[in-house]
């Protein structure tokens, strides 16, 4: 795509690197920004820069946060005895959108996938095990995607904490096998949380 402006061409090239955005969409966005008042573009670039520089990860659950402890972990009305284990920050957002879960989260930052070179040590598993060992946790809800990698990660964590006196459950399989959690509709996801099943039952069917 040859353009009359190298500045526009560079902007389009950068925008098109975003997920799901091709060159045509990137061009449309860039031209839209050019039509807006300069102040709008400045506010956009400043907010993106500030987000990139100042955003943190929660010291407790590894969710994104503006402070050392995220708003969910800092909320005293949340049930800290129930931890929902998720793969990604987007999964926290998806479950929060259901308004049905009142516990706290633990973001692993991925799934165990030997073929991709991702092992347990590269995920936030040790801090989760430490929470269980410290006491006060009554239940772990495994809410990872229904994939082989998700099931492998669930089982690995289960083996690490099975000797501790806590309940382990998995979200109900209303989420189709192979589906990513973030793409599930809110009703299905909410019901999967409410109708979770003992994790031991789910591994018997593997």
KAWONOR-V492833 format. One line per field, one symbol per residue. phi: phi as a letter, one per 40 degrees, with the letter a starting at -180 (. if undefined). A space follows every 50 residues. Layout:
phi=???
//
This chain:
phi=.cbcbcccccccccccccdgbcccccccccccccccddcccccccccccc dccbcbbdccbgccacbcbccccccccccccbbccbcbdccdccccccfb bbcbbaccgibcadccgbbdccbccdccccccccggccabbcbcdcbdcc cccdcccdccbccccbcbbbcdcccccgccdcccccccccccccbcbdcd cccccc
//
